[in-house]
Amino acid sequence: MLKSKLKQIQQGKFTALENLLQFSKKIATPKSKDLNIFLSLNENAIDQAKAIDKKIKQKKAGKLAGLCFAIKANISAKHMTISCASKTLENYTAPFNATVINKLLAEDAILLGILNMDEFACGASGETSAFGPTKNPTNPELITGGSSSGPAAAIAADLADFTLGSDTGGSIRNPASHCGVTGLKPTYGTVSRYGLLDLAMSFDVIGPMAKTPEDCKLIFNVVKGQDNFDQASKDAPEKSPTHKNTIGLVNIKDFADKKIANLIEEQTKKIAKQHNWKIKKINLPLDIALETYYIIVYTEFFSNTRKYDGRRFGKKIEDSAGPEVLRRIIGGSEITKAEHDGKYYREALKARNYIKLQFKKIFEDIDAIILPTSPKLPHKIGGTISVQEMYNYDVTTVLASIAGLPAISIPAGQIDKKHVGLQIIAPQFQEELLFKLAKDFK
Ligand code: GLN
Protein backbone atom coordinates (compact mmCIF):
# COMPACT_ATOMS: atom_id res chain seq x y z
CA MET A 1 0.00 0.00 0.00
CA LEU A 2 2.60 2.57 1.03
CA LYS A 3 4.87 1.52 -1.82
CA SER A 4 2.25 2.47 -4.40
CA LYS A 5 1.65 5.83 -2.69
CA LEU A 6 5.40 6.47 -2.68
CA LYS A 7 5.51 5.73 -6.40
CA GLN A 8 2.71 8.19 -7.08
CA ILE A 9 4.52 10.87 -5.09
CA GLN A 10 7.80 10.16 -6.90
CA GLN A 11 6.06 10.38 -10.27
CA GLY A 12 4.54 13.73 -9.32
CA LYS A 13 0.93 12.45 -9.47
CA PHE A 14 0.45 13.44 -5.86
CA THR A 15 2.63 15.82 -3.84
CA ALA A 16 3.97 15.51 -0.33
CA LEU A 17 2.05 18.68 0.52
CA GLU A 18 -1.21 17.21 -0.81
CA ASN A 19 -0.63 14.09 1.25
CA LEU A 20 -0.02 16.17 4.36
CA LEU A 21 -3.04 18.42 3.82
CA GLN A 22 -5.29 15.42 3.28
CA PHE A 23 -4.30 14.02 6.67
CA SER A 24 -4.40 17.42 8.40
CA LYS A 25 -7.97 18.00 7.20
CA LYS A 26 -9.09 14.62 8.39
CA ILE A 27 -7.36 15.03 11.77
CA ALA A 28 -9.22 18.33 12.26
CA THR A 29 -12.74 16.91 11.72
CA PRO A 30 -14.95 16.70 14.85
CA LYS A 31 -15.26 12.94 14.34
CA SER A 32 -11.48 12.44 14.46
CA LYS A 33 -11.04 14.86 17.35
CA ASP A 34 -13.62 13.00 19.35
CA LEU A 35 -11.49 9.85 19.12
CA ASN A 36 -8.79 11.66 21.15
CA ILE A 37 -5.91 10.26 19.10
CA PHE A 38 -3.55 13.24 18.71
CA LEU A 39 -2.12 15.12 21.68
CA SER A 40 -0.38 17.78 19.56
CA LEU A 41 0.44 18.60 15.96
CA ASN A 42 3.72 19.53 14.28
CA GLU A 43 3.51 23.17 13.22
CA ASN A 44 6.48 22.83 10.89
CA ALA A 45 4.97 20.03 8.84
CA ILE A 46 3.86 22.27 5.95
CA ASP A 47 7.35 23.78 5.51
CA GLN A 48 8.81 20.31 5.67
CA ALA A 49 6.40 19.01 3.01
CA LYS A 50 7.18 21.91 0.68
CA ALA A 51 10.92 21.32 1.04
CA ILE A 52 10.41 17.63 0.30
CA ASP A 53 8.41 18.40 -2.84
CA LYS A 54 11.36 20.47 -4.07
CA LYS A 55 13.73 17.58 -3.38
CA ILE A 56 11.43 15.20 -5.25
CA LYS A 57 11.54 17.45 -8.32
CA GLN A 58 15.32 17.50 -8.11
CA LYS A 59 15.33 13.70 -7.74
CA LYS A 60 17.18 14.03 -4.44
CA ALA A 61 14.46 12.78 -2.10
CA GLY A 62 14.76 9.93 0.42
CA LYS A 63 13.12 6.50 0.51
CA LEU A 64 9.99 7.63 2.38
CA ALA A 65 9.58 11.00 0.66
CA GLY A 66 6.21 12.52 1.36
CA LEU A 67 4.80 9.84 3.68
CA CYS A 68 3.22 11.21 6.86
CA PHE A 69 3.76 9.62 10.25
CA ALA A 70 2.91 10.22 13.89
CA ILE A 71 4.52 8.96 17.07
CA LYS A 72 3.60 7.77 20.53
CA ALA A 73 4.09 10.49 23.15
CA ASN A 74 7.12 8.72 24.67
CA ILE A 75 9.42 9.08 21.64
CA SER A 76 11.48 12.29 21.60
CA ALA A 77 10.93 14.72 18.72
CA LYS A 78 12.81 17.99 19.02
CA HIS A 79 10.74 21.01 20.16
CA MET A 80 7.59 18.90 20.60
CA THR A 81 5.84 18.23 23.90
CA ILE A 82 6.64 14.64 24.85
CA SER A 83 4.42 14.11 27.85
CA CYS A 84 4.09 10.31 28.00
CA ALA A 85 0.40 11.28 28.36
CA SER A 86 1.16 12.28 31.95
CA LYS A 87 0.67 15.43 34.00
CA THR A 88 4.22 14.82 35.24
CA LEU A 89 5.68 15.76 31.85
CA GLU A 90 2.84 17.84 30.41
CA ASN A 91 5.18 20.81 29.88
CA TYR A 92 8.27 18.86 28.86
CA THR A 93 9.68 19.79 25.46
CA ALA A 94 12.12 17.29 23.96
CA PRO A 95 15.50 18.94 23.34
CA PHE A 96 16.59 16.40 20.71
CA ASN A 97 15.31 13.80 18.26
CA ALA A 98 15.23 10.10 19.05
CA THR A 99 17.43 8.11 16.65
CA VAL A 100 14.32 6.66 14.97
CA ILE A 101 13.03 10.18 14.27
CA ASN A 102 16.35 11.26 12.74
CA LYS A 103 16.28 8.18 10.52
CA LEU A 104 12.73 8.81 9.30
CA LEU A 105 13.34 12.53 8.70
CA ALA A 106 16.53 11.70 6.81
CA GLU A 107 14.38 9.64 4.42
CA ASP A 108 11.99 12.60 4.05
CA ALA A 109 8.99 11.29 5.96
CA ILE A 110 6.87 14.07 7.49
CA LEU A 111 6.05 14.15 11.20
CA LEU A 112 2.36 14.94 11.69
CA GLY A 113 2.26 15.00 15.47
CA ILE A 114 2.27 13.26 18.81
CA LEU A 115 -0.18 10.53 19.79
CA ASN A 116 -2.10 9.61 22.90
CA MET A 117 -1.08 6.56 24.96
CA ASP A 118 -1.44 4.97 28.37
CA GLU A 119 0.39 7.09 30.94
CA PHE A 120 4.12 6.25 30.83
CA ALA A 121 3.13 3.22 28.69
CA CYS A 122 1.62 1.54 31.76
CA GLY A 123 -1.57 -0.13 30.64
CA ALA A 124 -3.24 -2.38 28.13
CA SER A 125 -6.41 -0.48 27.31
CA GLY A 126 -5.54 3.11 26.32
CA GLU A 127 -7.56 4.36 29.29
CA THR A 128 -4.81 5.45 31.71
CA SER A 129 -3.78 8.58 29.74
CA ALA A 130 -4.00 11.74 31.84
CA PHE A 131 -5.60 13.35 28.78
CA GLY A 132 -8.50 10.92 28.48
CA PRO A 133 -8.89 7.55 26.81
CA THR A 134 -8.35 7.00 23.10
CA LYS A 135 -11.50 5.70 21.43
CA ASN A 136 -11.45 2.78 19.04
CA PRO A 137 -12.16 4.10 15.52
CA THR A 138 -13.87 0.84 14.57
CA ASN A 139 -16.34 1.31 17.45
CA PRO A 140 -15.84 4.42 19.64
CA GLU A 141 -17.52 2.78 22.63
CA LEU A 142 -14.65 0.32 22.89
CA ILE A 143 -11.10 0.61 24.15
CA THR A 144 -8.32 0.76 21.57
CA GLY A 145 -6.04 -1.42 23.63
CA GLY A 146 -2.75 -0.05 24.84
CA SER A 147 -0.44 1.31 25.65
CA SER A 148 0.18 2.47 22.04
CA SER A 149 -3.47 3.48 21.78
CA GLY A 150 -2.94 6.56 19.59
CA PRO A 151 -0.55 4.86 17.15
CA ALA A 152 -3.03 2.02 16.52
CA ALA A 153 -6.09 4.25 16.36
CA ALA A 154 -4.40 6.70 13.97
CA ILE A 155 -3.89 3.87 11.48
CA ALA A 156 -7.40 2.49 11.92
CA ALA A 157 -8.88 5.99 11.40
CA ASP A 158 -6.62 6.72 8.38
CA LEU A 159 -4.97 9.68 10.07
CA ALA A 160 -1.36 8.75 9.14
CA ASP A 161 0.50 6.57 6.66
CA PHE A 162 2.32 4.87 9.50
CA THR A 163 3.01 5.38 13.18
CA LEU A 164 5.62 4.41 15.74
CA GLY A 165 4.67 2.79 19.01
CA SER A 166 6.67 1.17 21.77
CA ASP A 167 6.24 -2.34 23.09
CA THR A 168 7.37 -3.43 26.54
CA GLY A 169 5.00 -6.31 27.13
CA GLY A 170 2.54 -6.04 24.27
CA SER A 171 1.84 -2.38 23.74
CA ILE A 172 2.20 -2.42 19.96
CA ARG A 173 0.56 -5.80 19.40
CA ASN A 174 -2.40 -5.46 21.75
CA PRO A 175 -3.85 -2.21 20.30
CA ALA A 176 -3.05 -3.40 16.77
CA SER A 177 -5.25 -6.39 17.54
CA HIS A 178 -8.18 -4.38 18.93
CA CYS A 179 -8.07 -1.78 16.16
CA GLY A 180 -7.69 -4.22 13.24
CA VAL A 181 -4.25 -3.01 12.08
CA THR A 182 -0.74 -4.46 11.87
CA GLY A 183 1.97 -3.90 14.47
CA LEU A 184 5.52 -5.20 14.76
CA LYS A 185 7.44 -5.63 17.98
CA PRO A 186 11.01 -6.05 16.70
CA THR A 187 13.73 -8.17 18.31
CA TYR A 188 14.95 -6.41 21.46
CA GLY A 189 17.85 -4.14 20.51
CA THR A 190 17.35 -4.07 16.74
CA VAL A 191 15.82 -0.59 16.92
CA SER A 192 17.64 2.08 18.91
CA ARG A 193 15.93 3.15 22.13
CA TYR A 194 17.83 6.44 22.19
CA GLY A 195 15.23 9.11 22.85
CA LEU A 196 12.56 6.70 24.09
CA LEU A 197 11.28 7.58 27.56
CA ASP A 198 11.48 4.16 29.09
CA LEU A 199 9.00 2.00 30.92
CA ALA A 200 11.35 -0.95 31.46
CA MET A 201 14.62 -0.78 29.60
CA SER A 202 15.32 -4.49 29.33
CA PHE A 203 12.03 -4.98 27.42
CA ASP A 204 11.27 -1.69 25.61
CA VAL A 205 11.47 -1.63 21.84
CA ILE A 206 10.15 0.86 19.29
CA GLY A 207 8.24 -0.59 16.36
CA PRO A 208 6.08 0.37 13.38
CA MET A 209 2.31 0.20 13.02
CA ALA A 210 0.54 0.37 9.66
CA LYS A 211 -2.18 -1.23 7.59
CA THR A 212 -0.15 -4.16 6.23
CA PRO A 213 2.91 -6.28 7.08
CA GLU A 214 4.64 -4.95 3.90
CA ASP A 215 4.20 -1.40 5.18
CA CYS A 216 5.63 -2.34 8.57
CA LYS A 217 8.58 -3.97 6.78
CA LEU A 218 9.27 -0.80 4.81
CA ILE A 219 9.44 1.27 8.01
CA PHE A 220 11.30 -1.33 10.06
CA ASN A 221 14.06 -1.46 7.42
CA VAL A 222 14.54 2.30 7.80
CA VAL A 223 14.53 2.53 11.60
CA LYS A 224 16.50 -0.61 12.50
CA GLY A 225 20.22 -0.91 13.12
CA GLN A 226 23.01 -0.54 15.65
CA ASP A 227 23.28 2.94 17.12
CA ASN A 228 26.22 4.32 19.10
CA PHE A 229 23.78 6.17 21.38
CA ASP A 230 22.20 2.90 22.57
CA GLN A 231 24.59 0.34 24.02
CA ALA A 232 21.99 -2.45 23.76
CA SER A 233 21.34 -1.85 20.05
CA LYS A 234 22.65 -4.27 17.48
CA ASP A 235 22.52 -5.26 13.82
CA ALA A 236 20.96 -8.57 12.87
CA PRO A 237 23.53 -11.27 12.02
CA GLU A 238 23.92 -11.94 8.29
CA LYS A 239 23.25 -15.69 8.17
CA SER A 240 19.78 -16.80 7.14
CA PRO A 241 18.07 -19.60 9.08
CA THR A 242 17.13 -23.00 7.69
CA HIS A 243 13.39 -23.52 7.63
CA LYS A 244 11.52 -26.58 8.84
CA ASN A 245 8.18 -25.66 7.34
CA THR A 246 6.53 -26.25 10.68
CA ILE A 247 4.44 -23.85 12.69
CA GLY A 248 3.85 -24.15 16.43
CA LEU A 249 0.26 -23.52 17.41
CA VAL A 250 0.01 -22.66 21.09
CA ASN A 251 -2.33 -24.61 23.29
CA ILE A 252 -4.14 -21.57 24.68
CA LYS A 253 -7.55 -22.92 25.72
CA ASP A 254 -7.06 -22.28 29.46
CA PHE A 255 -5.85 -18.73 28.98
CA ALA A 256 -7.97 -17.22 26.20
CA ASP A 257 -11.58 -16.71 25.20
CA LYS A 258 -12.66 -19.96 23.47
CA LYS A 259 -14.06 -18.12 20.46
CA ILE A 260 -10.75 -16.31 19.93
CA ALA A 261 -8.74 -19.52 20.34
CA ASN A 262 -10.95 -21.29 17.80
CA LEU A 263 -10.74 -18.49 15.26
CA ILE A 264 -6.94 -18.45 15.41
CA GLU A 265 -6.76 -22.23 15.15
CA GLU A 266 -9.11 -22.34 12.14
CA GLN A 267 -7.21 -19.59 10.34
CA THR A 268 -3.88 -21.25 11.00
CA LYS A 269 -5.09 -24.62 9.73
CA LYS A 270 -6.51 -23.06 6.60
CA ILE A 271 -3.33 -21.18 5.73
CA ALA A 272 -1.14 -24.13 6.69
CA LYS A 273 -2.97 -26.24 4.14
CA GLN A 274 -2.52 -23.63 1.42
CA HIS A 275 1.20 -23.26 2.08
CA ASN A 276 2.06 -26.81 3.01
CA TRP A 277 3.10 -26.06 6.57
CA LYS A 278 3.02 -28.74 9.20
CA ILE A 279 1.39 -27.73 12.47
CA LYS A 280 2.74 -28.81 15.82
CA LYS A 281 0.72 -28.14 18.96
CA ILE A 282 2.97 -26.60 21.59
CA ASN A 283 2.81 -25.33 25.16
CA LEU A 284 4.30 -22.07 26.36
CA PRO A 285 4.96 -21.31 30.05
CA LEU A 286 1.91 -19.03 30.14
CA ASP A 287 1.30 -19.77 33.83
CA ILE A 288 4.41 -17.87 34.94
CA ALA A 289 4.28 -15.16 32.24
CA LEU A 290 2.60 -12.33 34.14
CA GLU A 291 4.43 -12.78 37.46
CA THR A 292 7.80 -12.84 35.74
CA TYR A 293 7.01 -9.81 33.60
CA TYR A 294 5.45 -7.60 36.25
CA ILE A 295 8.12 -8.16 38.91
CA ILE A 296 10.84 -7.07 36.48
CA VAL A 297 8.77 -4.23 35.02
CA TYR A 298 7.83 -2.82 38.44
CA THR A 299 11.50 -2.93 39.47
CA GLU A 300 12.88 -1.29 36.33
CA PHE A 301 10.06 1.28 36.17
CA PHE A 302 10.59 2.26 39.82
CA SER A 303 14.27 2.81 39.11
CA ASN A 304 13.55 4.81 35.90
CA THR A 305 11.07 7.09 37.56
CA ARG A 306 13.55 8.29 40.21
CA LYS A 307 14.64 10.98 37.75
CA TYR A 308 11.17 12.55 37.86
CA ASP A 309 11.85 14.20 41.19
CA GLY A 310 10.50 17.62 40.19
CA ARG A 311 13.95 19.22 40.20
CA ARG A 312 15.30 18.60 36.70
CA PHE A 313 12.28 18.34 34.43
CA GLY A 314 8.57 17.96 34.89
CA LYS A 315 6.78 17.58 38.19
CA LYS A 316 7.50 15.12 40.94
CA ILE A 317 5.95 11.90 39.67
CA GLU A 318 4.45 10.87 43.02
CA ASP A 319 2.53 14.18 43.13
CA SER A 320 1.29 14.21 39.56
CA ALA A 321 0.83 10.74 38.05
CA GLY A 322 -2.28 8.57 37.89
CA PRO A 323 -3.12 5.42 39.89
CA GLU A 324 -1.56 2.79 37.59
CA VAL A 325 1.79 4.60 37.56
CA LEU A 326 1.68 5.05 41.33
CA ARG A 327 0.82 1.38 41.84
CA ARG A 328 4.00 0.44 39.98
CA ILE A 329 6.14 2.92 41.90
CA ILE A 330 4.85 1.63 45.24
CA GLY A 331 5.16 -2.00 44.06
CA GLY A 332 8.65 -1.43 42.68
CA SER A 333 9.84 0.24 45.87
CA GLU A 334 8.51 -2.71 47.89
CA ILE A 335 10.10 -5.38 45.69
CA THR A 336 13.48 -3.65 45.85
CA LYS A 337 13.52 -3.04 49.64
CA ALA A 338 16.83 -3.95 51.25
CA GLU A 339 15.21 -6.38 53.69
CA HIS A 340 14.04 -8.58 50.80
CA ASP A 341 17.66 -8.80 49.65
CA GLY A 342 16.63 -8.82 45.98
CA LYS A 343 14.94 -12.22 46.29
CA TYR A 344 11.80 -11.43 44.21
CA TYR A 345 13.79 -9.79 41.46
CA ARG A 346 16.31 -12.66 41.41
CA GLU A 347 13.50 -15.23 41.18
CA ALA A 348 11.97 -13.31 38.28
CA LEU A 349 15.33 -13.20 36.49
CA LYS A 350 15.63 -16.97 36.96
CA ALA A 351 12.16 -17.40 35.48
CA ARG A 352 13.18 -15.13 32.60
CA ASN A 353 16.11 -17.45 31.81
CA TYR A 354 13.84 -20.46 32.05
CA ILE A 355 11.40 -18.88 29.57
CA LYS A 356 14.25 -18.08 27.15
CA LEU A 357 15.38 -21.72 27.34
CA GLN A 358 11.86 -22.97 26.67
CA PHE A 359 11.67 -20.89 23.50
CA LYS A 360 15.08 -22.17 22.42
CA LYS A 361 13.89 -25.76 22.77
CA ILE A 362 10.60 -25.05 21.01
CA PHE A 363 12.37 -23.45 18.06
CA GLU A 364 14.47 -26.59 17.50
CA ASP A 365 11.50 -28.16 15.66
CA ILE A 366 9.46 -25.24 14.38
CA ASP A 367 9.97 -21.97 12.49
CA ALA A 368 7.47 -19.72 14.23
CA ILE A 369 4.78 -19.70 16.90
CA ILE A 370 1.15 -18.70 16.44
CA LEU A 371 -1.27 -17.61 19.15
CA PRO A 372 -3.93 -14.94 19.65
CA THR A 373 -2.50 -11.46 20.22
CA SER A 374 -4.99 -10.76 22.96
CA PRO A 375 -6.78 -13.36 25.08
CA LYS A 376 -10.05 -11.45 25.15
CA LEU A 377 -12.20 -9.05 23.19
CA PRO A 378 -11.93 -5.31 23.94
CA HIS A 379 -14.13 -4.02 26.78
CA LYS A 380 -16.20 -0.85 26.80
CA ILE A 381 -14.35 2.34 27.77
CA GLY A 382 -14.84 3.06 31.45
CA GLY A 383 -16.06 -0.49 32.14
CA THR A 384 -15.07 -1.62 35.59
CA ILE A 385 -12.38 -4.23 35.31
CA SER A 386 -9.99 -5.19 38.07
CA VAL A 387 -6.23 -4.65 37.97
CA GLN A 388 -5.81 -8.42 37.60
CA GLU A 389 -8.20 -8.46 34.63
CA MET A 390 -6.28 -5.60 33.05
CA TYR A 391 -2.95 -7.38 33.53
CA ASN A 392 -4.49 -10.54 32.06
CA TYR A 393 -4.66 -8.83 28.67
CA ASP A 394 -0.88 -9.26 28.58
CA VAL A 395 -0.66 -13.01 29.13
CA THR A 396 -0.33 -13.71 25.41
CA THR A 397 2.17 -10.95 24.63
CA VAL A 398 4.67 -10.77 27.50
CA LEU A 399 6.50 -14.05 26.83
CA ALA A 400 7.99 -12.77 23.54
CA SER A 401 8.99 -9.60 25.42
CA ILE A 402 10.62 -11.52 28.26
CA ALA A 403 12.71 -13.45 25.72
CA GLY A 404 13.39 -10.41 23.49
CA LEU A 405 11.83 -12.13 20.45
CA PRO A 406 10.24 -10.42 17.45
CA ALA A 407 6.46 -10.72 17.13
CA ILE A 408 3.84 -9.30 14.80
CA SER A 409 0.09 -8.86 15.17
CA ILE A 410 -2.10 -8.98 12.08
CA PRO A 411 -5.89 -8.76 11.76
CA ALA A 412 -7.45 -12.23 11.82
CA GLY A 413 -11.14 -11.45 11.54
CA GLN A 414 -13.94 -10.37 13.86
CA ILE A 415 -16.00 -11.88 16.65
CA ASP A 416 -19.19 -10.06 17.70
CA LYS A 417 -18.08 -7.19 15.42
CA LYS A 418 -14.84 -6.80 17.39
CA HIS A 419 -11.40 -7.20 15.85
CA VAL A 420 -9.22 -10.17 16.72
CA GLY A 421 -5.48 -10.20 16.13
CA LEU A 422 -3.26 -13.13 15.26
CA GLN A 423 0.23 -13.06 16.70
CA ILE A 424 3.29 -14.68 15.16
CA ILE A 425 6.50 -15.00 17.19
CA ALA A 426 9.84 -15.89 15.56
CA PRO A 427 13.38 -16.52 16.83
CA GLN A 428 15.58 -13.46 17.39
CA PHE A 429 16.34 -11.34 14.30
CA GLN A 430 13.90 -13.23 12.09
CA GLU A 431 11.63 -10.31 11.28
CA GLU A 432 11.83 -11.27 7.59
CA LEU A 433 10.16 -14.57 8.38
CA LEU A 434 7.43 -12.75 10.31
CA PHE A 435 6.71 -10.47 7.35
CA LYS A 436 6.60 -13.45 4.99
CA LEU A 437 4.27 -15.51 7.18
CA ALA A 438 2.07 -12.48 7.91
CA LYS A 439 1.73 -11.88 4.17
CA ASP A 440 0.75 -15.51 3.62
CA PHE A 441 -2.19 -15.00 6.00
CA LYS A 442 -3.85 -12.59 3.58
N1 GLN B 1 0.26 -3.86 29.39
C1 GLN B 1 1.64 -4.01 29.69
C2 GLN B 1 2.02 -3.18 30.88
O1 GLN B 1 1.20 -2.48 31.34
C3 GLN B 1 2.47 -3.65 28.51
C4 GLN B 1 2.79 -2.22 28.39
C5 GLN B 1 3.70 -1.91 27.27
O2 GLN B 1 4.07 -2.78 26.47
N2 GLN B 1 4.16 -0.68 27.26
O3 GLN B 1 3.12 -3.21 31.34
Residues whose N, C-alpha, C, O or C-beta is under 5 A from the ligand:
A	BS01	LIG	A121 C122 G123 A124 S147 S166 D167 T168 G169 G170 S171 D394
